[in-house]
Amino acid sequence: MKNDSKFIKETLGNVMKDVHFSERDRKKVLTAVKMVKEEKSSRPNIIVLYKKHIVAAIIFCLFISMLLTFPKLSPTLANTLSSLPFIESIFKAYGDGGLKKGKDSQLVSNIIATSKSNEAEMTIEEAIYDGERISFSYVVESKEPIRDYQIDNLNVSLKEEARAGIGKLTDGNYELVTPNKVAGIGTVNFIKHKELPKEIEVQPYYAVVINGKYEIFQFEFKLTKTENVETITPMITRQSKESEFTVKEIKRTPITTVVNMSYKRPVTENDDNMLMFRLITNEGEVIPWIYNTHGYGGITIKDNMEVMDSIQESFEGLDEKNTDSVTIQPMIVQNIWTYNPIEKPFRGKDTKLDLGELGKINIIGVKYTGNVMTLTYELNSQFPFLHSNYFTLKDHLGKVYYGAKTSITFKKKDHYIVEEAFMNISKKELTIEYMQEEAPEILKDLEIEVPLK
């Protein structure tokens, strides 16, 4: 926020200061706000409303449920998905790696749950529950073309309140897939909870503003927990100078890896840096975070030390066969940045991007399928998932396109092959925009390796 215009500061207030966005996610919000100010266009404007208290809050999951699940793809679900261009599964198209793996392993329940509001209808397509999170995919269809779409509230509660854990809300990804339809994913991660039952009844609640009109959707249905949950309690501590880091517990499910930790460091004034943690396998693969799931159980000050007794980070599921150990690595990320993008014509294949200390990108393939353009590129980076998007595309009218990663393949240490899809994009006169940035500071002396076998 430091170098942004007065308009942006007045529009966003202090929200961005308190919310745990990545730097690139902050830029998305700034770009959207600038477009509102500078462009008077009738093109659809898809914006997520992040309320200050949503990310900071740790909520009790409170709700109810009851609907049928289908072991096979029902005709209704097939018809619904076939109406979306080139999307066979929303989890596969827009989900994190854990959801993609869950879909491939047939762990996902195919659900048809429909809720109608005034001018729109919402259908939940797929859902999965592994005891650490609940994720569901959905389609919202409006009677009128969607010009403006804003998420106001997304919540999931359990019918058995006494058995519920403390949850943290994450919005996940969504896309305008036709002029009248939005497809997306909602996720709730549970924080510091007791063992949840094998079968639960859930009540998703979803409130949006479409073209200025408030729409509310409510659901009830049953979910069954995935099997093969493993818990490891290493209780390993590392110390460096005055800082102390402990890994308390690692929980593994087929789709999620949850690490519970504590951290202690000297109190510093005017600290604009953010503490984050990475999960790295013995082969050097960095496991992606699950979007916006950083959980902090509170910070206390004692003897001039900042103590974080309860930190929880959620990552995608690990490869059970090939992962012998993992390293949990603390790092310091600068929370203040200057937005100085580099923009150049998009040449398609062989386009190369220098990301500064974050690495390099080489685009090795471009494929068009209808209105979807899929880019395949090499990502050579020690920090492959620090941002949700390392580049954006822009057409000649100034419209910005963000890609959705459909595939990430680990080749070797610091080397990944990524496929990223761009919907409803022009085929000509595109420019590509990216940043050159400083790398986070890795706290090497505090990293902890935990054997898994």
C-alpha positions in Angstrom: 0.0 0.0 0.0 2.9 2.3 0.5 3.3 3.6 -3.0 -0.3 3.3 -4.2 -2.7 6.1 -5.0 -4.9 7.9 -2.4 -7.9 6.4 -4.2 -6.8 2.8 -3.6 -6.0 3.5 0.0 -9.4 5.1 0.6 -11.1 2.2 -1.2 -9.4 -0.6 0.6 -8.8 1.0 4.0 -6.6 -1.2 6.2 -8.0 -4.5 4.9 -4.9 -5.5 2.9 -2.6 -4.7 5.9 -4.3 -7.3 8.1 -5.2 -10.0 5.5 -2.6 -12.7 4.7 -2.5 -12.2 0.9 0.6 -13.3 -1.0 2.2 -10.4 -2.8 0.7 -11.4 -6.2 -2.8 -11.7 -4.7 -2.4 -8.1 -3.3 -1.6 -7.0 -6.9 -4.8 -8.7 -8.1 -6.8 -6.7 -5.7 -5.0 -3.4 -6.6 -5.4 -4.1 -10.3 -9.2 -4.7 -9.9 -9.6 -1.5 -7.9 -7.6 0.5 -10.5 -9.9 -0.9 -13.2 -12.9 0.3 -11.3 -11.4 3.8 -11.1 -9.9 4.0 -14.6 -12.2 2.0 -16.9 -15.9 2.6 -17.5 -16.6 -0.6 -19.3 -19.5 -3.0 -19.5 -17.3 -6.1 -19.5 -17.9 -8.5 -16.6 -16.0 -7.5 -13.5 -15.4 -10.5 -11.2 -14.2 -9.4 -7.8 -13.9 -11.2 -4.4 -14.9 -9.1 -1.4 -12.4 -9.9 1.3 -13.7 -8.7 4.6 -11.1 -7.8 7.2 -12.6 -10.1 9.8 -13.0 -13.2 7.5 -9.4 -14.1 7.2 -8.5 -13.0 10.8 -11.5 -14.9 12.4 -11.3 -18.5 13.5 -14.9 -19.7 13.4 -16.9 -22.5 15.0 -18.5 -24.7 12.3 -22.1 -24.7 13.2 -24.7 -26.1 10.5 -27.0 -29.0 9.3 -27.5 -31.4 6.3 -29.1 -34.1 4.3 -28.9 -34.9 0.6 -28.0 -38.0 -1.4 -24.6 -38.7 -2.8 -24.0 -40.6 -6.0 -21.2 -43.2 -6.4 -21.2 -42.7 -10.2 -21.6 -39.6 -12.3 -25.4 -38.9 -12.5 -27.1 -37.8 -15.8 -28.0 -34.5 -14.1 -24.4 -33.8 -13.1 -23.1 -34.8 -16.6 -25.6 -32.4 -18.2 -24.6 -29.6 -15.8 -20.9 -30.0 -16.5 -21.4 -30.5 -20.2 -23.0 -27.0 -20.3 -19.7 -25.6 -19.1 -17.1 -25.2 -21.9 -14.4 -27.8 -21.8 -14.8 -28.6 -18.1 -15.3 -32.2 -17.1 -14.7 -31.6 -13.4 -14.5 -28.3 -11.6 -12.1 -29.9 -9.1 -9.9 -31.0 -12.0 -10.1 -27.6 -13.7 -9.7 -25.2 -10.8 -8.9 -27.3 -7.7 -5.6 -27.5 -5.9 -3.4 -30.6 -6.3 -5.1 -32.5 -3.5 -8.5 -32.0 -5.1 -7.2 -33.1 -8.4 -5.7 -36.2 -6.8 -8.9 -36.9 -4.9 -10.8 -36.8 -8.2 -8.4 -39.1 -9.9 -8.5 -41.5 -7.0 -12.3 -41.6 -7.0 -12.5 -40.2 -3.4 -14.9 -37.3 -4.5 -18.6 -37.6 -3.9 -20.6 -36.4 -6.9 -23.5 -34.4 -5.5 -26.4 -32.7 -7.0 -27.6 -30.1 -4.5 -29.5 -27.1 -5.9 -30.6 -23.9 -4.2 -32.6 -21.1 -5.8 -32.5 -17.5 -4.9 -34.3 -14.5 -6.4 -32.5 -14.1 -9.8 -30.0 -17.0 -9.7 -29.6 -20.7 -9.0 -26.6 -22.5 -7.4 -25.7 -26.2 -7.8 -23.0 -28.0 -5.8 -21.3 -30.5 -8.1 -18.6 -32.3 -6.1 -17.6 -32.6 -2.5 -14.8 -34.2 -0.4 -14.2 -34.5 3.3 -11.0 -35.9 4.8 -11.3 -34.8 8.4 -9.0 -31.8 7.9 -11.1 -29.9 5.4 -14.3 -29.9 3.4 -14.2 -28.8 -0.2 -17.0 -28.5 -2.7 -17.4 -27.3 -6.3 -20.3 -25.3 -7.5 -21.9 -23.5 -10.4 -23.9 -20.3 -10.0 -26.3 -19.5 -12.9 -27.9 -16.0 -13.2 -31.0 -15.2 -15.3 -29.2 -12.2 -16.6 -25.6 -11.9 -17.9 -23.2 -11.5 -15.0 -21.6 -8.0 -15.1 -20.5 -7.9 -11.5 -20.0 -10.8 -9.1 -18.9 -10.4 -5.5 -18.6 -13.1 -2.8 -20.1 -11.7 0.5 -20.0 -14.7 2.7 -19.1 -18.4 2.4 -19.6 -20.7 5.4 -19.9 -24.4 6.1 -21.2 -25.8 9.4 -21.7 -29.2 10.9 -25.0 -30.5 12.2 -23.4 -32.0 15.3 -22.1 -28.8 16.9 -20.6 -30.6 19.9 -18.4 -32.7 17.6 -17.3 -29.8 15.4 -13.8 -28.3 15.5 -12.7 -24.8 14.9 -12.7 -24.0 11.2 -11.0 -21.4 9.0 -12.7 -20.2 5.8 -11.1 -20.1 2.4 -12.9 -18.9 -0.7 -10.8 -20.9 -3.3 -10.9 -20.2 -7.0 -13.8 -19.4 -9.3 -14.2 -18.3 -12.9 -16.8 -16.7 -15.2 -17.2 -19.6 -17.6 -20.2 -18.3 -19.7 -21.9 -14.9 -19.7 -24.4 -16.3 -17.2 -22.4 -18.8 -15.2 -19.7 -18.8 -12.5 -17.9 -22.0 -11.6 -15.9 -22.2 -8.4 -14.7 -24.1 -5.3 -15.3 -23.4 -1.6 -13.2 -24.9 1.2 -13.2 -24.9 5.0 -10.1 -26.0 6.9 -10.5 -27.2 10.5 -8.1 -25.8 13.0 -7.1 -27.4 16.4 -10.0 -29.8 16.3 -10.8 -33.2 17.9 -11.3 -36.2 15.7 -14.3 -35.7 13.5 -16.8 -38.5 12.8 -16.6 -40.7 9.7 -19.9 -39.4 8.4 -21.1 -35.8 8.8 -24.0 -33.7 7.8 -23.0 -30.3 6.5 -24.8 -27.1 5.6 -23.0 -24.8 3.2 -24.1 -21.2 3.2 -23.2 -19.0 0.3 -24.1 -15.3 -0.2 -23.1 -13.3 -3.3 -24.0 -10.0 -4.9 -24.7 -10.4 -8.6 -25.2 -7.2 -10.6 -25.9 -5.3 -7.4 -28.6 -7.9 -6.2 -28.0 -9.9 -3.0 -28.5 -13.7 -3.5 -28.4 -16.3 -0.7 -28.0 -20.1 -1.2 -28.3 -22.8 1.5 -27.7 -26.5 1.3 -27.7 -29.7 3.4 -26.0 -33.0 2.5 -24.0 -35.9 4.0 -20.3 -36.6 3.5 -18.1 -39.6 4.3 -14.5 -39.1 5.4 -11.7 -40.4 3.2 -9.6 -43.3 4.7 -5.9 -43.5 5.4 -5.4 -40.7 7.9 -1.9 -40.8 9.5 -0.7 -38.6 12.4 3.0 -38.1 13.3 4.1 -36.2 16.5 7.8 -35.5 16.0 8.1 -32.7 18.7 11.4 -31.5 17.2 12.8 -28.1 18.1 15.5 -26.0 16.5 17.1 -22.9 18.0 19.1 -20.1 16.3 20.2 -17.0 18.2 17.1 -16.0 20.2 14.5 -17.7 17.9 13.0 -21.1 18.5 11.0 -23.3 16.1 9.1 -26.5 17.0 7.2 -29.0 14.7 4.6 -30.6 16.9 2.4 -32.7 14.6 2.0 -33.7 11.0 -1.3 -35.1 9.8 -1.5 -36.8 6.4 -4.6 -37.6 4.4 -4.8 -38.5 0.7 -5.5 -34.9 -0.2 -4.1 -32.7 2.6 -1.0 -32.4 4.7 -1.4 -30.4 7.9 1.6 -29.2 10.0 1.1 -27.9 13.5 4.0 -25.8 14.9 5.1 -23.2 17.4 7.5 -20.3 17.0 9.2 -17.8 19.3 11.3 -14.8 18.4 12.3 -11.4 19.9 9.7 -8.6 19.7 10.6 -6.1 16.9 8.9 -2.8 16.3 7.5 -1.8 12.9 8.1 -5.2 11.5 6.5 -5.3 8.1 7.7 -8.8 7.3 5.6 -11.9 7.3 6.6 -15.3 8.7 5.7 -18.2 6.4 6.6 -21.9 6.2 7.4 -24.3 3.4 7.0 -28.0 3.1 9.7 -29.7 1.0 10.1 -33.5 0.3 13.3 -35.4 0.4 13.5 -35.2 -3.4 13.4 -31.4 -3.3 9.8 -30.9 -4.3 8.1 -27.9 -2.8 4.5 -28.9 -1.8 2.0 -26.1 -2.6 0.0 -24.4 0.2 -3.7 -24.8 0.1 -5.0 -21.4 -0.7 -5.3 -18.9 2.2 -5.1 -21.5 5.0 -2.5 -20.0 7.3 -3.8 -20.5 10.8 -2.5 -18.7 13.9 -3.9 -19.5 17.3 -2.9 -16.2 18.9 0.3 -14.3 19.7 1.5 -13.6 23.3 4.3 -11.3 24.5 6.4 -12.7 27.3 9.8 -11.5 28.4 10.2 -9.3 25.3 9.6 -12.4 23.2 6.8 -12.9 20.6 5.4 -16.4 21.2 3.1 -18.2 18.7 2.1 -21.4 20.4 -0.3 -22.6 17.7 0.6 -22.3 14.1 -1.1 -24.5 11.5 -0.3 -24.7 7.8 -2.2 -26.8 5.3 -0.5 -28.2 2.2 -1.5 -30.5 -0.6 -1.3 -34.2 -0.1 2.1 -36.0 -0.3 3.0 -38.8 -2.6 2.9 -41.8 -0.2 5.3 -44.0 -2.1 8.1 -41.6 -2.9 8.2 -39.4 0.2 10.6 -40.7 2.8 10.9 -37.4 4.7 9.8 -33.8 4.7 11.5 -30.6 5.7 9.6 -27.7 7.3 11.3 -24.5 6.4 10.5 -21.1 8.0 11.1 -18.0 5.9 10.6 -14.3 6.1 8.6 -12.6 3.3 8.5 -8.8 2.8 5.1 -7.5 3.4 5.8 -4.1 1.7 6.4 -4.1 -2.0 6.5 -1.7 -5.0 4.3 -2.6 -8.0 6.6 -2.1 -11.0 5.4 -4.7 -13.6 7.3 -5.5 -16.8 5.0 -5.6 -19.9 5.9 -6.9 -23.3 4.2 -8.4 -26.4 3.2 -12.0 -25.9 4.9 -14.1 -28.6 3.5 -17.5 -27.6 5.9 -20.4 -27.6 9.5 -19.6 -26.5 8.4 -16.5 -24.5 10.9 -16.2 -21.7 10.3 -14.3 -18.4 13.0 -13.3 -15.9 11.4 -13.2 -12.4 14.5 -11.8 -10.7 15.5 -13.7 -7.6 12.3 -15.8 -7.9 13.5 -17.7 -11.0 12.7 -18.0 -14.7 9.8 -19.1 -16.9 10.1 -20.5 -20.4 6.8 -21.0 -22.3 7.2 -24.3 -24.3 3.6 -24.8 -25.6 0.4 -22.9 -26.6 -2.8 -24.8 -27.3 -6.3 -23.4 -28.1 -9.5 -25.4 -27.4 -12.5 -23.3 -28.2 -12.3 -20.2 -26.1 -9.6 -21.7 -23.8 -5.9 -21.1 -24.3 -3.6 -23.4 -22.4 0.0 -22.5 -21.9 2.7 -25.1 -20.9 5.8 -23.6 -19.4 9.0 -24.5 -17.5 9.2 -22.9 -14.1 12.7 -22.9 -12.8 12.4 -21.5 -9.3 13.3 -22.2 -5.6 9.9 -20.6 -4.8 7.5 -22.1 -7.3 4.3 -21.4 -5.3 5.0 -18.1 -3.6 2.4 -16.5 -5.9 -0.8 -17.9 -7.3 0.1 -16.3 -10.7 3.6 -15.3 -11.8 2.3 -13.5 -14.9 -0.9 -12.2 -16.4 -2.1 -11.6 -20.0 -3.8 -8.4 -21.3 -5.7 -7.8 -24.5 -5.7 -4.7 -26.7 -8.7 -3.3 -24.7 -6.8 -3.5 -21.4 -8.7 -6.5 -20.0 -6.5 -8.6 -17.7 -6.6 -12.4 -17.8 -5.5 -14.6 -14.9 -4.7 -18.3 -15.6 -5.9 -21.4 -13.7 -3.2 -24.0 -13.2 -4.5 -27.3 -14.5 -1.3 -29.3 -14.0 1.9 -29.0 -12.1 4.6 -31.7 -12.7 7.8 -31.9 -10.5 10.7 -32.8 -12.7 13.7 -32.2 -10.3 14.8 -29.8 -7.6 13.7 -26.2 -8.6 12.3 -27.4 -11.9 8.5 -27.8 -12.7 6.4 -28.1 -15.8 3.1 -26.2 -15.4 0.0 -26.1 -17.5 -2.2 -23.0 -17.1 -5.5 -22.3 -18.8 -6.9 -18.9 -19.7 -10.7 -18.7 -20.4 -12.5 -16.5 -23.0 -9.2 -14.9 -24.1 -8.4 -13.1 -27.4 -6.0 -14.8 -29.8 -4.3 -11.7 -31.0 -2.6 -8.5 -29.7 -1.9 -9.9 -26.3 0.7 -8.6 -23.9 2.3 -10.4 -20.9 2.9 -8.8 -17.6 5.2 -10.0 -14.8 7.4 -8.9 -12.0 11.1 -9.1 -11.0 11.3 -9.6 -7.3 13.6 -10.3 -4.3 13.4 -13.8 -2.8 12.2 -14.4 0.7 14.8 -14.9 3.4 15.1 -18.6 4.3 15.8 -19.3 8.0 18.0 -22.3 7.2 19.3 -22.7 10.8 15.7 -23.3 12.0 14.5 -25.8 9.3 13.4 -29.2 10.6 13.5 -32.5 8.7 10.9 -35.1 9.8 11.2 -38.8 8.7 7.9 -40.3 7.5 9.0 -43.9 7.2 
